[in-house]
Each structure stands twice: as C-alpha cells, then as structure tokens.
Amino acid sequence: MSYGDSYDYSALDYPYNVSDYYLVSTNGTDHLYGLAHVVNLYLIPIIANLGIVGNLCAFLVFLFSPFRYFPCSMYLAALVISDTGFLAALLLSWMISLKPEITQTPGCCHIMVYVTYVCSFLSAWYVVLMMLERYIVVCYPLRAPRIWTKLKARIALCSITFIAIVMYLHSFVTTGSIETPYGHICTSLPSHLRFVAIFTYVDSVITFVVPFIAILFFNLRIIYTIHNFRRKHHLIQSTYNSNRHQVIGVLSQAQIRSTKMIVLVSSVFLLLYLPSYAMRIYILIKILVQDDQPFSDVYHRPTHIAQLTCQFLYYINFAIDFLVYSLSSRNFRRNVTRLVRNVFKRQSM
C-alpha cells in the first residue's frame, strides 16, 4: 500500500473537527447525524466541564488528605492530571467546531492535537503502571518491597511522561489549519500524510493494543490470586476466628480492599477505551485491505456513526474518575467529606 496518498487519517486521529466536517457534508435530514450533532453540541461541553471539576476535586483529595498515603495514590493523581489535560483539549476542539476561525490562532491546532496525543498515551500507560504495582504487591508480596520501591515508581512515571512528551512532538510539524468548503479544520498537512499514516498504526499499537493486553493480564492474575488467597485462608479464618483487620498470611484486608478499587478503576478504563480503539483498528484494517478504494467507501456513513458513538464513550472515560473513585472506595468518600468540612471550617473562621 502507498501510505498517505489517498486517505485522510485525520478522521481517525482528530475526530473533533472531522466529525463536524462529515456531519455538515451529509444529508441533514438523517436523524442519526442529527443526534450526533446534538451530542457534540451540548453533551460534550457538559461532560468535559463536569469531568474537569471532578478530576480537580480528586486531585485535591490525593494531595491534601490522608488518602495520599493510599497505595497507588501517586498513579491516580497522575491519571487525573492527564485526563484533565485531555478534557481541556476536548473543550478547545468543541469551541473550534463552533468557531472554526479559532484554528487560525497561531499554535492552536498544534497544541490541541499534541495535548490530545500525549494525554491519551499517558492515561493508558499510567493505568498500566498502576496495575503493574498492584500485580507485584498481590502476586509477589514478600518480594514486592524490593522489586517495586517508591523511587522506582517515580522513575517509571517520569520516564513514561518524558517518552510521551518527546514522541508526539511531530504534531507541531505534521498538523495545522486547512481551509475547506466547510470552514477551517485542524488536520494532517498534505505534505506529511505518509508519515501520519504510518504513525497512526504505530500509535494504535502503543496506545491501545499493548496497554489493553497488559491491563487485562494484570487484572486476571490479580483476581485469580486474591480468589485463591481467600479460598486457602477461609478455613484458617473460621478456625481461629481471626479479626478481619488482622494481616492474614502476607496480605491484609486493607490491601485487598485497595486492590479491588484499583481493579475496578482499570476495568472501567478498559470497557470505555475498547470501543473507540477497536473501531479505529477496524477502519485501519479496512484501509489496508481496500487500499484501492476511495476513502468515502471505507469510511462510509454507518462507520462514521459507529465511530462517533464509540468516541462518546471514550470521552466519558476521561471524565468519570471522581465518580468511579467515590463508588469504589469508602476511604475516598470519607476523605472527600473530611476535606470539604475542613474547607468550610476555614471559611467560617
């Protein structure tokens, strides 16, 4: 296949503006496209704003409450930062869909695409690192303090962040504002379509395929190990009537509860992440197989509607951190309440 000569890969990488482009260019009487337009116009800003507020609240809990001593709190704090960055870029893209002339602001397109790339990568890999630590703690509890220290965790976080910052710098060269019959859009520059085509495949692997397999493996191993642990120690607990907060063997109930929360967080991530990237890979495979077909035949209307639906779930993934933490952890809810009370006490003084 001759990469990049006939396909607009921006439809896969920068869906915010391209979605509006296709909406405008189709029959306005199509109710599915009308619904997609309503979602883009009204729900996207609501989700983004609520998500940013919730993420900032969660970050304050991780920073200023006893929850900062919670296992994996460092990863969770990093995750809400990257998710907030993505939502901020999403809000900017929504503003561009309303006022395309914003794309002519110097650096606007570059920054939006760059932040989206970086935050998508970091959100996936922060979850991988978080699950790796839980995997080591649960599956190798005696060796965990030597295998995965706090210093190593910080180094891993900084390394992943550095890789993302450097790897997506090409966005400042390969993307820009292009004028179309439907207004200006942020998209891949024609002179760099070949590179963008190849990079789209690479990015799909390192941002979705590898993290998905890793998180799924860690989750299954952790669930199996905890189930085995509880089954083996059930008889001992019944016989000796152990206190439920006492350390049993090498894992405490507190560790198990914290691990259950992390597993739930990563599972929600997988469920909301999967549809969008599965659709993306499906389209990429169709492009490879039907390399002699025009883009409109590969990226036809039903496919576009399916992609819009999957993207909506993908956006929700970045906005529900606070909700997931609140539902899955009593300790998190307790610290939120304590933090709110402290704020009101200081204001009343």
MIMI-391351 format. One line per field, with one value per residue (C-alpha): residue number from 0; residue in three letters; x, y, z. Coordinates in Angstrom, 1 decimal. Example, Ala and Ser with C-alpha at 12.3 -4.5 7.8 and 13.67 -1.06 7.14 Angstrom:
<recs>
nr = c(0, 1)
rest = c(ALA, SER)
x = c(12.3, 13.7)
y = c(-4.5, -1.1)
z = c(7.8, 7.1)
</recs>
This chain:
<recs>
nr = c(0, 1, 2, 3, 4, 5, 6, 7, 8, 9, 10, 11, 12, 13, 14, 15, 16, 17, 18, 19, 20, 21, 22, 23, 24, 25, 26, 27, 28, 29, 30, 31, 32, 33, 34, 35, 36, 37, 38, 39, 40, 41, 42, 43, 44, 45, 46, 47, 48, 49, 50, 51, 52, 53, 54, 55, 56, 57, 58, 59, 60, 61, 62, 63, 64, 65, 66, 67, 68, 69, 70, 71, 72, 73, 74, 75, 76, 77, 78, 79, 80, 81, 82, 83, 84, 85, 86, 87, 88, 89, 90, 91, 92, 93, 94, 95, 96, 97, 98, 99, 100, 101, 102, 103, 104, 105, 106, 107, 108, 109, 110, 111, 112, 113, 114, 115, 116, 117, 118, 119, 120, 121, 122, 123, 124, 125, 126, 127, 128, 129, 130, 131, 132, 133, 134, 135, 136, 137, 138, 139, 140, 141, 142, 143, 144, 145, 146, 147, 148, 149, 150, 151, 152, 153, 154, 155, 156, 157, 158, 159, 160, 161, 162, 163, 164, 165, 166, 167, 168, 169, 170, 171, 172, 173, 174, 175, 176, 177, 178, 179, 180, 181, 182, 183, 184, 185, 186, 187, 188, 189, 190, 191, 192, 193, 194, 195, 196, 197, 198, 199, 200, 201, 202, 203, 204, 205, 206, 207, 208, 209, 210, 211, 212, 213, 214, 215, 216, 217, 218, 219, 220, 221, 222, 223, 224, 225, 226, 227, 228, 229, 230, 231, 232, 233, 234, 235, 236, 237, 238, 239, 240, 241, 242, 243, 244, 245, 246, 247, 248, 249, 250, 251, 252, 253, 254, 255, 256, 257, 258, 259, 260, 261, 262, 263, 264, 265, 266, 267, 268, 269, 270, 271, 272, 273, 274, 275, 276, 277, 278, 279, 280, 281, 282, 283, 284, 285, 286, 287, 288, 289, 290, 291, 292, 293, 294, 295, 296, 297, 298, 299, 300, 301, 302, 303, 304, 305, 306, 307, 308, 309, 310, 311, 312, 313, 314, 315, 316, 317, 318, 319, 320, 321, 322, 323, 324, 325, 326, 327, 328, 329, 330, 331, 332, 333, 334, 335, 336, 337, 338, 339, 340, 341, 342, 343, 344, 345, 346, 347, 348)
rest = c(MET, SER, TYR, GLY, ASP, SER, TYR, ASP, TYR, SER, ALA, LEU, ASP, TYR, PRO, TYR, ASN, VAL, SER, ASP, TYR, TYR, LEU, VAL, SER, THR, ASN, GLY, THR, ASP, HIS, LEU, TYR, GLY, LEU, ALA, HIS, VAL, VAL, ASN, LEU, TYR, LEU, ILE, PRO, ILE, ILE, ALA, ASN, LEU, GLY, ILE, VAL, GLY, ASN, LEU, CYS, ALA, PHE, LEU, VAL, PHE, LEU, PHE, SER, PRO, PHE, ARG, TYR, PHE, PRO, CYS, SER, MET, TYR, LEU, ALA, ALA, LEU, VAL, ILE, SER, ASP, THR, GLY, PHE, LEU, ALA, ALA, LEU, LEU, LEU, SER, TRP, MET, ILE, SER, LEU, LYS, PRO, GLU, ILE, THR, GLN, THR, PRO, GLY, CYS, CYS, HIS, ILE, MET, VAL, TYR, VAL, THR, TYR, VAL, CYS, SER, PHE, LEU, SER, ALA, TRP, TYR, VAL, VAL, LEU, MET, MET, LEU, GLU, ARG, TYR, ILE, VAL, VAL, CYS, TYR, PRO, LEU, ARG, ALA, PRO, ARG, ILE, TRP, THR, LYS, LEU, LYS, ALA, ARG, ILE, ALA, LEU, CYS, SER, ILE, THR, PHE, ILE, ALA, ILE, VAL, MET, TYR, LEU, HIS, SER, PHE, VAL, THR, THR, GLY, SER, ILE, GLU, THR, PRO, TYR, GLY, HIS, ILE, CYS, THR, SER, LEU, PRO, SER, HIS, LEU, ARG, PHE, VAL, ALA, ILE, PHE, THR, TYR, VAL, ASP, SER, VAL, ILE, THR, PHE, VAL, VAL, PRO, PHE, ILE, ALA, ILE, LEU, PHE, PHE, ASN, LEU, ARG, ILE, ILE, TYR, THR, ILE, HIS, ASN, PHE, ARG, ARG, LYS, HIS, HIS, LEU, ILE, GLN, SER, THR, TYR, ASN, SER, ASN, ARG, HIS, GLN, VAL, ILE, GLY, VAL, LEU, SER, GLN, ALA, GLN, ILE, ARG, SER, THR, LYS, MET, ILE, VAL, LEU, VAL, SER, SER, VAL, PHE, LEU, LEU, LEU, TYR, LEU, PRO, SER, TYR, ALA, MET, ARG, ILE, TYR, ILE, LEU, ILE, LYS, ILE, LEU, VAL, GLN, ASP, ASP, GLN, PRO, PHE, SER, ASP, VAL, TYR, HIS, ARG, PRO, THR, HIS, ILE, ALA, GLN, LEU, THR, CYS, GLN, PHE, LEU, TYR, TYR, ILE, ASN, PHE, ALA, ILE, ASP, PHE, LEU, VAL, TYR, SER, LEU, SER, SER, ARG, ASN, PHE, ARG, ARG, ASN, VAL, THR, ARG, LEU, VAL, ARG, ASN, VAL, PHE, LYS, ARG, GLN, SER, MET)
x = c(0.0, 1.2, 0.6, -0.9, -1.7, -5.5, -6.8, -7.5, -6.1, -7.2, -10.6, -9.1, -6.7, -8.6, -12.2, -13.4, -13.3, -13.5, -16.8, -18.4, -17.0, -18.8, -21.9, -22.2, -21.4, -24.2, -28.0, -29.2, -32.5, -30.7, -31.8, -28.8, -26.5, -28.8, -28.5, -24.7, -24.7, -26.8, -24.3, -21.4, -23.0, -24.5, -23.2, -19.5, -19.0, -21.1, -19.1, -15.8, -16.6, -18.0, -15.0, -12.5, -14.2, -14.4, -10.8, -9.6, -11.5, -10.0, -6.5, -7.0, -8.0, -4.9, -2.8, -4.2, -5.9, -4.7, -5.7, -2.3, -0.9, -3.2, -1.5, -1.2, -2.4, 0.6, -0.6, -4.2, -3.1, -1.0, -4.0, -6.4, -3.9, -3.6, -7.4, -7.9, -5.5, -7.4, -10.7, -9.3, -8.2, -11.6, -13.2, -10.9, -11.9, -15.6, -15.0, -13.3, -16.3, -18.5, -16.0, -13.6, -11.7, -10.1, -7.9, -6.1, -4.8, -1.1, -0.3, -4.0, -4.2, -0.7, -1.3, -4.7, -3.5, -0.3, -2.1, -4.7, -2.0, 0.1, -2.8, -4.3, -1.0, -0.3, -3.8, -3.3, 0.2, -0.4, -3.1, -0.6, 2.0, -0.7, -1.8, 1.9, 2.5, -0.7, 0.3, 3.7, 2.2, -0.5, 1.3, 4.7, 4.0, 7.2, 9.5, 7.4, 9.2, 12.5, 11.1, 9.0, 10.1, 8.7, 11.8, 11.3, 7.7, 8.6, 11.3, 8.7, 6.2, 8.8, 10.1, 6.6, 5.8, 9.1, 8.5, 5.1, 6.3, 9.1, 7.2, 4.4, 6.4, 5.9, 2.3, 3.8, 5.1, 2.6, -0.7, -2.2, -5.2, -6.5, -9.4, -12.2, -15.6, -17.0, -14.5, -11.1, -10.3, -7.3, -5.9, -2.8, -0.9, -0.8, 3.0, 3.1, 0.3, 2.7, 4.3, 0.9, -0.4, 2.4, 2.4, -1.4, -0.7, 2.2, 0.2, -2.7, -0.4, 1.4, -1.6, -4.2, -3.1, -0.1, -1.8, -5.0, -3.3, -1.1, -4.0, -6.2, -3.4, -2.7, -6.4, -7.0, -3.9, -4.8, -8.4, -7.2, -4.6, -7.0, -9.6, -7.1, -5.8, -9.2, -10.2, -7.0, -7.3, -11.1, -10.6, -7.9, -10.0, -13.0, -10.9, -9.1, -11.8, -9.3, -10.0, -11.0, -8.4, -5.6, -2.9, -3.6, -0.5, 1.2, -1.9, -4.1, -7.8, -6.8, -4.5, -7.2, -9.8, -7.4, -6.6, -10.3, -10.7, -7.7, -9.0, -12.4, -10.8, -8.8, -11.8, -13.9, -11.0, -10.9, -14.6, -14.8, -11.4, -12.1, -14.9, -13.2, -9.8, -11.5, -13.3, -10.1, -8.2, -11.2, -11.0, -7.2, -7.5, -10.2, -7.9, -5.1, -7.3, -9.2, -6.2, -7.5, -10.9, -11.8, -11.9, -15.6, -16.1, -14.1, -15.3, -18.9, -21.9, -22.7, -19.0, -18.9, -21.9, -20.4, -17.2, -19.0, -20.8, -17.5, -15.8, -18.5, -17.8, -14.1, -14.6, -16.6, -13.6, -11.6, -14.5, -15.7, -12.6, -14.2, -17.4, -15.5, -13.3, -16.3, -18.3, -15.4, -13.8, -15.3, -11.9, -12.0, -15.6, -14.5, -11.5, -13.7, -16.1, -13.2, -11.7, -15.0, -15.5, -12.1, -12.7, -16.0, -14.3, -11.6, -14.2, -16.2, -13.2)
y = c(0.0, 3.5, 5.2, 8.6, 9.4, 8.9, 8.6, 11.3, 9.8, 12.8, 11.2, 8.7, 10.9, 14.2, 13.3, 16.5, 18.7, 16.0, 14.7, 18.1, 18.1, 14.9, 15.9, 19.0, 17.2, 14.7, 14.9, 17.0, 15.0, 11.9, 11.7, 9.7, 12.5, 15.0, 13.1, 13.0, 16.8, 17.3, 15.2, 17.1, 20.5, 20.0, 16.9, 17.2, 20.5, 19.3, 16.1, 18.0, 20.6, 18.2, 15.9, 18.7, 19.8, 16.2, 15.5, 18.6, 17.6, 14.1, 15.6, 17.8, 14.7, 12.9, 15.9, 17.3, 14.4, 11.2, 9.4, 10.5, 7.5, 5.2, 2.6, 3.8, 7.4, 8.7, 7.0, 8.1, 11.7, 11.5, 9.9, 12.7, 15.3, 13.6, 13.1, 16.8, 17.7, 15.6, 17.2, 20.7, 19.8, 18.4, 21.7, 23.6, 21.3, 21.9, 25.6, 25.2, 23.2, 26.3, 28.9, 27.4, 30.6, 29.8, 27.4, 30.3, 31.4, 30.6, 27.3, 26.5, 23.4, 22.2, 22.4, 20.8, 17.8, 17.5, 17.6, 15.1, 12.7, 13.0, 12.7, 9.7, 7.9, 8.8, 7.9, 4.4, 3.9, 5.3, 2.7, 0.1, 1.2, 1.2, -2.3, -3.4, -2.3, -4.0, -7.1, -7.2, -6.5, -9.2, -11.9, -11.4, -9.9, -11.0, -9.6, -6.6, -4.1, -4.9, -5.2, -2.0, 0.8, 4.3, 5.6, 3.1, 4.1, 7.8, 6.9, 4.9, 7.7, 10.3, 8.0, 7.4, 11.1, 12.0, 9.4, 10.9, 14.5, 13.6, 11.1, 13.4, 16.5, 15.7, 17.2, 20.7, 19.8, 17.4, 19.1, 22.5, 24.5, 23.8, 25.7, 23.5, 24.4, 23.9, 26.1, 25.7, 22.4, 21.0, 18.1, 16.5, 18.6, 17.1, 17.2, 14.8, 12.4, 9.5, 9.9, 10.4, 7.2, 5.1, 6.8, 6.1, 2.4, 2.7, 4.8, 2.4, -0.4, 1.5, 3.4, 0.7, -2.8, -3.2, -1.4, -3.3, -6.7, -5.7, -4.4, -7.4, -9.8, -8.0, -7.8, -11.5, -12.5, -10.3, -11.5, -15.1, -14.6, -12.9, -15.5, -18.3, -16.5, -16.1, -19.7, -21.1, -19.0, -19.3, -22.4, -20.8, -17.7, -19.8, -22.0, -19.2, -16.6, -14.1, -10.4, -9.2, -6.4, -8.7, -9.5, -13.0, -14.6, -11.8, -9.8, -7.7, -6.9, -3.3, -4.3, -6.4, -3.6, -1.1, -3.7, -4.2, -0.4, -0.3, -3.4, -1.7, 1.6, -0.3, -2.4, 0.7, 2.1, -1.0, -1.0, 2.6, 2.6, -0.6, 0.5, 3.6, 2.0, -1.2, 0.9, 2.7, -0.5, -1.8, 1.2, 0.9, -2.7, -1.9, 0.8, -1.8, -4.4, -1.9, 0.3, 0.9, 2.1, 5.8, 7.0, 7.5, 3.8, 2.8, 5.5, 5.4, 6.8, 3.8, 3.5, 7.2, 7.0, 4.0, 5.9, 8.9, 6.6, 4.9, 8.3, 9.5, 6.5, 7.3, 10.9, 9.7, 7.6, 10.8, 12.5, 9.9, 9.4, 11.1, 9.1, 5.8, 6.5, 7.5, 4.4, 2.0, 3.3, 4.2, 5.6, 8.0, 9.2, 9.7, 11.8, 13.9, 14.6, 15.4, 17.8, 19.6, 20.0, 21.5, 23.9, 25.1, 25.4, 27.7, 29.8, 30.2, 31.4)
z = c(0.0, -0.7, 2.6, 2.9, -0.7, -0.7, 2.8, 5.3, 8.5, 10.5, 10.6, 13.0, 14.9, 15.3, 15.4, 17.0, 13.9, 11.3, 12.8, 12.2, 8.7, 7.9, 9.7, 7.5, 4.3, 4.7, 4.4, 7.3, 7.5, 8.7, 12.4, 13.4, 12.3, 13.9, 17.2, 16.8, 16.3, 19.4, 21.4, 20.1, 20.6, 24.1, 25.9, 25.0, 26.9, 29.8, 30.1, 29.8, 32.4, 34.9, 34.3, 34.9, 38.1, 39.4, 38.4, 40.2, 43.3, 43.2, 42.8, 45.9, 47.8, 46.7, 47.6, 50.8, 52.6, 54.3, 51.1, 49.7, 51.7, 49.9, 47.7, 44.1, 45.0, 43.1, 39.9, 40.5, 40.9, 37.7, 35.9, 36.9, 35.6, 32.2, 32.0, 32.8, 30.0, 27.5, 28.6, 28.2, 24.7, 24.0, 25.2, 22.8, 19.9, 20.8, 20.6, 17.3, 16.0, 16.8, 15.6, 13.0, 12.7, 16.1, 14.2, 12.6, 16.1, 16.0, 17.7, 18.4, 16.2, 17.2, 20.9, 20.8, 18.8, 20.8, 24.2, 22.9, 21.8, 24.9, 27.4, 25.6, 25.8, 29.4, 30.6, 29.2, 30.5, 33.9, 34.4, 33.2, 35.8, 38.5, 37.7, 37.4, 41.0, 42.3, 40.4, 42.1, 45.5, 45.2, 43.3, 44.9, 48.3, 50.0, 47.3, 46.4, 48.7, 46.9, 43.4, 43.2, 45.5, 45.6, 43.8, 41.0, 40.8, 40.4, 37.8, 35.9, 35.9, 34.9, 32.1, 30.6, 30.8, 29.1, 26.3, 25.6, 25.6, 23.1, 20.9, 19.9, 19.2, 15.5, 15.9, 15.7, 12.2, 10.8, 11.7, 11.0, 10.0, 6.5, 4.8, 3.4, 1.9, 5.4, 7.2, 8.7, 10.4, 12.3, 10.3, 8.9, 6.4, 2.9, 2.9, 5.9, 5.2, 4.6, 8.0, 9.7, 8.0, 9.4, 12.8, 13.1, 13.0, 15.5, 17.8, 17.8, 19.0, 21.7, 23.0, 22.9, 21.9, 24.3, 27.3, 26.8, 26.8, 29.8, 31.9, 31.1, 32.0, 35.3, 36.2, 35.6, 37.5, 40.5, 40.6, 40.4, 43.1, 45.5, 45.0, 45.6, 48.7, 50.2, 49.5, 51.1, 54.2, 54.7, 56.8, 58.9, 59.5, 60.5, 62.9, 64.7, 64.4, 63.1, 63.3, 59.8, 60.0, 61.0, 58.5, 57.2, 55.7, 53.8, 52.5, 54.8, 54.2, 53.7, 50.8, 49.3, 49.5, 47.9, 45.2, 44.5, 43.9, 41.5, 39.6, 39.3, 38.0, 35.4, 34.4, 33.7, 31.8, 29.6, 28.9, 27.9, 26.0, 24.0, 21.6, 20.3, 19.6, 18.3, 15.8, 14.9, 14.3, 12.3, 10.0, 9.7, 8.7, 6.1, 4.7, 4.4, 2.7, 0.4, -0.4, -3.9, -2.7, -2.2, 1.5, 1.3, 0.6, 3.6, 6.0, 5.0, 7.0, 9.2, 10.1, 10.9, 13.2, 15.0, 15.4, 16.9, 19.4, 20.4, 20.7, 23.1, 25.4, 25.0, 26.2, 29.2, 30.3, 31.0, 32.9, 35.4, 37.6, 40.6, 40.2, 40.0, 43.0, 45.0, 44.2, 44.7, 47.8, 51.2, 52.2, 49.3, 50.1, 53.8, 52.8, 50.4, 53.2, 55.6, 53.0, 52.4, 56.1, 56.6, 53.8, 55.3, 58.7, 57.4, 55.6, 58.8, 60.8)
</recs>
